């Protein structure tokens, strides 16, 4: 078993680290207060990050899924909003389209996404439906060769920045009444369509540099060819998408833990209390040791999932575990970092205050910690067993690139 990173992996890590150090850190305090400069998304595209694990045939960089995880870790080391872009644009939308889309849909939607020409967002959560997916109310009524979409989605990352949305809605009213998820379907919806109305939410606890909001759909006409998968497969599409998004969240959480660790180590060596460096005090050492252990565990968990994706193994259980553990560990690390900094940790003069606020969101989105606790218990008890997927990601190296 070889744990060494490849030359490509090391290149990705170094490239993203330079980007974060030179183009993000000098601005992040201001961006956290006022919102990020939209040009940052173009820079991510220029670096090939917005299509990092998409085959070159479809406009991407053609790297593997471990490279995606490494990029997410390094981006969240700078700020969580950067990893969120990767989660919703690459994980939830592009990777789902890569697996579920037909050739024409890949040409129309995936290529411009992979090239960073159009940003994608994922629309599942509603004002009254989060973990309870079948509680959603959005509907898409078929009329001939089109659907009429109505409803509202909320807590959508990149809501007012994205150019196209992957939307899940009910297409069978009878199954909706019975809460039968086989009555849902998935669609790609372009922002420019009449009746699409995105908006921004204000007053978030964290991830303030990034855009979060909602999208209202009022009698939006969607051609049948924009449906992803067959009618009635929307729930399966959504669950597949969440597996990809959860992987990026897990990987990013490792970066947040490392950021907390690095800042705490630096400050503990510089700060003196009771006549000696803070780092000499046993309770501070305990906090730093826990961060170091959590970081190593988190990296192993997400890179194992990346390897499983590379070789084509179903990884729903492992992805859930990595997301659950890593985000809880990141929140624990951020809390400890604030304690290490004491009163200064309560001020945005130092970044740990921002880390603390940012760490909370990941324990909620992409499946709450409570949902993942239940999932892991059901796996352990034998109540839940994964079956082979009808649709899966291409394995690495990509046959599409080899053929080209």
C-alpha positions in Angstrom: 0.0 0.0 0.0 1.6 3.2 -1.2 0.5 6.5 0.5 2.8 8.7 -1.5 1.3 11.4 -3.7 2.0 11.4 -7.4 3.8 14.1 -9.2 0.5 15.4 -10.5 -0.9 15.5 -7.0 2.1 17.4 -5.7 1.8 19.8 -8.6 -1.9 20.5 -7.8 -1.0 21.0 -4.1 1.7 23.5 -4.9 -0.3 25.4 -7.5 -3.3 25.8 -5.2 -1.1 26.8 -2.2 0.5 29.6 -4.3 -2.9 30.8 -5.4 -4.2 30.9 -1.9 -1.1 32.5 -0.5 -0.7 35.2 -3.2 -4.2 35.9 -4.4 -6.6 35.0 -1.5 -4.9 35.6 1.9 -4.1 39.3 1.2 -7.8 40.0 0.6 -9.8 37.4 2.7 -10.4 39.7 5.7 -12.0 42.3 3.4 -13.9 39.6 1.4 -15.3 38.1 4.6 -16.8 41.4 5.4 -18.0 42.5 2.0 -18.1 39.5 -0.3 -15.4 38.1 -2.6 -14.3 39.8 -5.8 -16.1 37.8 -8.6 -12.8 37.7 -10.5 -11.6 35.0 -8.1 -13.9 32.5 -9.9 -12.2 33.3 -13.2 -8.8 32.8 -11.6 -9.9 29.3 -10.4 -11.0 28.6 -13.9 -7.7 29.8 -15.3 -5.9 27.3 -13.0 -8.1 24.5 -14.3 -9.7 23.9 -10.9 -13.3 24.2 -12.1 -12.9 21.1 -14.3 -10.1 19.5 -12.4 -11.5 15.9 -12.5 -13.5 16.2 -15.7 -12.0 14.4 -18.7 -10.2 16.6 -21.2 -12.6 15.4 -23.8 -15.3 17.4 -21.9 -13.2 20.5 -21.4 -11.7 19.5 -18.0 -8.1 19.1 -16.7 -8.3 15.3 -16.8 -6.9 14.7 -13.3 -8.1 12.1 -10.8 -10.4 12.3 -7.9 -7.6 12.5 -5.3 -6.4 15.6 -7.1 -9.9 17.1 -6.6 -9.7 16.3 -2.8 -6.2 17.9 -2.5 -7.4 21.0 -4.3 -10.4 21.3 -1.9 -8.1 20.9 1.1 -5.8 23.6 0.0 -8.6 26.0 -1.0 -10.3 25.6 2.4 -7.0 26.3 4.1 -7.4 29.8 2.6 -11.2 30.1 3.2 -14.2 27.9 3.1 -16.0 29.8 0.4 -13.4 28.7 -2.1 -14.0 25.0 -1.3 -17.8 25.7 -1.5 -17.3 26.7 -5.1 -15.7 23.3 -5.8 -18.4 21.5 -3.9 -21.4 22.9 -5.8 -19.8 23.6 -9.2 -17.6 20.5 -9.5 -19.0 18.0 -7.1 -22.7 18.5 -7.1 -23.3 19.6 -10.7 -20.4 18.8 -13.0 -19.6 15.3 -11.7 -23.3 14.4 -11.6 -23.7 15.6 -15.2 -20.6 13.6 -16.1 -22.2 10.4 -14.8 -25.9 11.0 -15.6 -25.9 13.3 -18.6 -26.2 12.1 -22.2 -23.7 13.1 -24.9 -25.7 16.2 -25.9 -26.2 17.3 -22.3 -22.4 17.0 -21.7 -21.7 19.1 -24.8 -24.2 21.8 -23.8 -23.7 21.9 -20.0 -20.6 20.1 -18.9 -18.1 21.5 -21.4 -18.7 25.2 -20.5 -18.8 24.2 -16.8 -15.5 22.4 -16.9 -13.9 25.3 -18.8 -15.2 27.7 -16.2 -17.3 29.6 -18.7 -20.5 28.9 -16.7 -20.9 28.3 -13.0 -23.2 25.6 -11.8 -25.3 25.3 -8.6 -27.4 22.6 -7.0 -31.0 23.2 -6.0 -32.5 20.6 -3.6 -33.2 22.3 -0.2 -36.4 24.2 0.2 -37.8 26.4 3.0 -39.7 23.4 4.4 -37.5 20.6 3.2 -33.9 19.9 4.1 -32.9 16.5 5.4 -36.5 15.5 4.6 -36.0 15.5 0.9 -39.5 14.2 0.0 -41.0 17.1 1.9 -40.1 19.4 -0.9 -43.0 21.2 -2.7 -41.4 22.2 -6.1 -43.2 20.7 -9.1 -42.4 20.2 -12.8 -45.6 19.5 -14.7 -45.1 18.0 -18.2 -46.9 19.6 -21.1 -45.9 18.0 -24.4 -42.2 18.5 -25.0 -41.6 20.7 -22.0 -42.0 20.9 -18.3 -43.4 23.8 -16.3 -41.3 24.3 -13.1 -42.7 26.1 -10.0 -41.2 26.3 -6.5 -38.5 27.8 -4.4 -35.1 26.5 -3.4 -33.1 28.0 -0.5 -29.7 27.9 1.1 -28.2 27.5 -2.4 -24.5 28.2 -2.7 -23.7 30.5 -5.6 -27.4 31.3 -6.1 -26.8 34.7 -7.6 -23.5 33.8 -9.1 -24.3 30.6 -11.0 -25.4 30.5 -14.6 -27.2 27.1 -14.5 -28.9 25.1 -11.8 -29.4 21.3 -11.3 -32.9 21.3 -9.9 -34.9 18.4 -8.4 -38.7 18.6 -8.4 -41.8 16.5 -8.3 -43.1 15.3 -11.7 -45.8 12.9 -10.4 -48.4 14.5 -8.2 -49.8 11.1 -7.0 -46.4 10.0 -5.8 -45.9 13.4 -4.2 -49.0 12.9 -2.1 -47.7 9.5 -1.1 -44.2 10.8 -0.3 -42.8 8.3 -2.8 -39.5 9.7 -4.0 -39.8 7.8 -7.4 -42.0 10.7 -8.4 -39.1 13.1 -8.6 -37.1 14.2 -11.6 -34.0 16.3 -12.1 -33.3 19.1 -14.6 -30.7 21.5 -15.7 -32.2 25.0 -15.7 -30.4 28.0 -17.3 -30.5 31.2 -15.2 -31.6 33.2 -18.3 -34.9 31.4 -18.6 -38.0 33.5 -18.0 -39.3 33.0 -14.4 -35.9 32.2 -12.8 -35.4 34.6 -9.9 -32.3 34.1 -7.7 -31.7 36.2 -4.6 -29.1 36.5 -1.8 -29.4 35.7 1.9 -27.8 38.2 4.3 -26.7 37.7 7.9 -24.9 34.4 7.6 -22.9 33.1 10.6 -20.0 32.0 8.3 -18.8 31.6 4.7 -19.5 35.3 4.3 -17.1 35.8 1.4 -19.2 33.5 -0.7 -22.7 33.9 -2.1 -25.6 32.0 -0.6 -29.2 32.5 -1.4 -32.3 31.1 -3.0 -33.9 30.7 -6.4 -37.6 31.1 -7.1 -39.0 29.3 -10.2 -42.2 30.8 -11.5 -43.7 28.9 -14.5 -40.3 28.2 -15.9 -40.5 26.4 -19.2 -37.9 23.6 -19.4 -37.4 21.5 -22.6 -37.6 17.7 -22.1 -34.0 17.5 -23.3 -32.9 19.3 -20.1 -34.1 16.5 -17.9 -31.2 14.5 -16.4 -31.8 10.8 -16.3 -35.3 9.3 -16.8 -38.5 10.8 -15.4 -38.7 9.5 -11.8 -35.0 9.3 -11.2 -34.6 12.7 -9.7 -34.1 11.3 -6.1 -31.3 9.0 -7.4 -29.6 11.8 -9.2 -29.8 14.0 -6.1 -28.3 11.2 -3.8 -25.6 10.6 -6.3 -24.8 14.3 -6.4 -24.6 14.4 -2.6 -22.0 11.7 -2.6 -19.8 13.8 -4.8 -20.4 17.0 -2.8 -19.8 15.3 0.5 -16.4 14.1 -0.7 -15.3 17.7 -1.4 -16.7 18.9 2.0 -14.7 16.1 3.8 -11.5 17.0 1.9 -12.0 20.7 2.6 -12.5 20.1 6.3 -9.0 18.7 6.5 -7.7 22.0 5.2 -9.6 23.9 7.8 -8.1 21.7 10.5 -4.6 22.3 9.2 -5.2 26.0 9.1 -6.3 26.0 12.8 -3.3 23.9 13.6 -0.8 26.1 11.9 -2.2 29.3 13.3 -2.3 27.8 16.8 1.3 26.5 16.6 2.6 29.9 15.5 0.7 31.9 18.1 1.5 29.4 20.9 5.2 29.8 20.2 5.0 33.6 20.1 2.7 34.4 23.0 4.1 34.3 26.5 2.0 33.7 29.6 3.2 33.2 33.2 6.7 33.9 32.0 7.0 31.3 29.3 5.7 30.6 25.8 2.1 29.5 25.6 3.3 26.3 23.9 4.9 25.1 27.1 1.6 24.7 28.9 0.2 21.2 29.0 -3.4 22.0 28.2 -2.3 24.0 25.1 -0.2 21.0 24.0 -3.3 18.8 24.3 -5.3 21.0 22.0 -2.6 21.1 19.4 -2.0 17.3 19.7 -5.7 16.7 19.0 -5.6 19.0 16.0 -2.6 17.2 14.6 -4.2 13.8 15.1 -7.5 14.9 13.6 -5.7 16.3 10.6 -3.9 13.1 9.8 -7.1 11.0 10.2 -9.1 13.4 8.0 -6.6 13.2 5.2 -6.5 9.4 5.3 -10.3 9.3 5.2 -10.8 11.6 2.3 -7.9 10.2 0.2 -9.3 6.7 0.7 -12.6 7.8 -0.8 -10.7 9.5 -3.7 -8.9 6.2 -4.4 -12.2 4.3 -4.3 -13.6 6.7 -6.9 -10.5 6.3 -9.1 -11.0 2.5 -9.2 -14.8 2.5 -9.5 -15.8 1.2 -6.1 -19.1 2.5 -4.6 -18.2 4.7 -1.6 -21.4 6.0 -0.1 -20.6 4.6 3.3 -17.0 5.8 3.3 -17.9 9.2 2.0 -20.5 9.7 4.7 -18.0 8.6 7.3 -15.3 11.0 6.0 -17.8 13.9 5.8 -19.1 13.3 9.3 -15.8 12.8 11.0 -13.9 15.5 9.2 -16.4 18.3 9.6 -16.9 17.5 13.3 -13.1 17.5 13.7 -12.9 20.8 11.9 -15.4 22.4 14.3 -13.5 20.9 17.2 -10.2 22.3 15.9 -11.7 25.7 15.3 -13.1 25.9 18.8 -9.7 24.8 20.2 -7.9 27.4 18.1 -10.1 30.2 19.5 -9.3 29.0 23.0 -5.6 29.0 22.2 -5.8 32.6 21.1 -8.0 33.6 24.1 -9.5 37.0 23.8 -7.7 37.6 20.5 -9.5 34.6 19.1 -12.7 36.5 19.6 -11.6 39.2 17.2 -11.2 39.2 13.4 -7.8 40.6 13.9 -6.8 36.9 13.7 -8.2 34.3 11.3 -9.3 31.8 13.9 -12.5 33.8 14.5 -13.3 33.3 10.9 -12.4 29.6 11.0 -14.7 29.1 13.9 -17.7 30.7 12.1 -16.9 28.8 8.9 -16.6 25.5 10.6 -20.2 25.2 11.6 -21.9 25.2 8.2 -20.3 22.0 7.1 -21.9 20.0 9.9 -25.2 21.1 8.5 -25.1 21.1 4.7 -24.6 18.0 2.6 -26.3 16.0 5.3 -26.3 17.0 8.9 -24.0 15.3 11.4 -27.2 13.7 12.8 -28.1 12.2 9.4 -24.6 10.8 9.0 -24.7 9.4 12.5 -27.8 7.5 11.6 -26.3 6.4 8.3 -23.2 5.0 10.0 -25.2 3.3 12.7 -27.4 1.6 10.1 -24.4 0.4 8.2 -22.8 -1.0 11.3 -26.1 -2.7 12.4 -26.6 -4.2 8.9 -29.8 -2.3 8.3 -28.3 -0.5 5.3 -26.4 -2.2 2.6 -25.2 -0.4 -0.6 -26.3 -1.9 -3.9 -24.4 -1.5 -7.2 -25.2 1.9 -8.8 -27.0 2.0 -12.2 -24.9 5.1 -13.0 -21.4 5.7 -11.8 -18.4 8.0 -12.4 -15.9 7.1 -15.0 -12.8 5.4 -13.5 -9.3 6.9 -13.7 -7.5 7.1 -16.0 -10.4 8.3 -18.1 -11.2 6.2 -21.2 -12.5 9.4 -22.9 -9.0 10.9 -22.7 -7.3 7.6 -23.8 -9.5 7.4 -26.8 -8.8 11.0 -27.7 
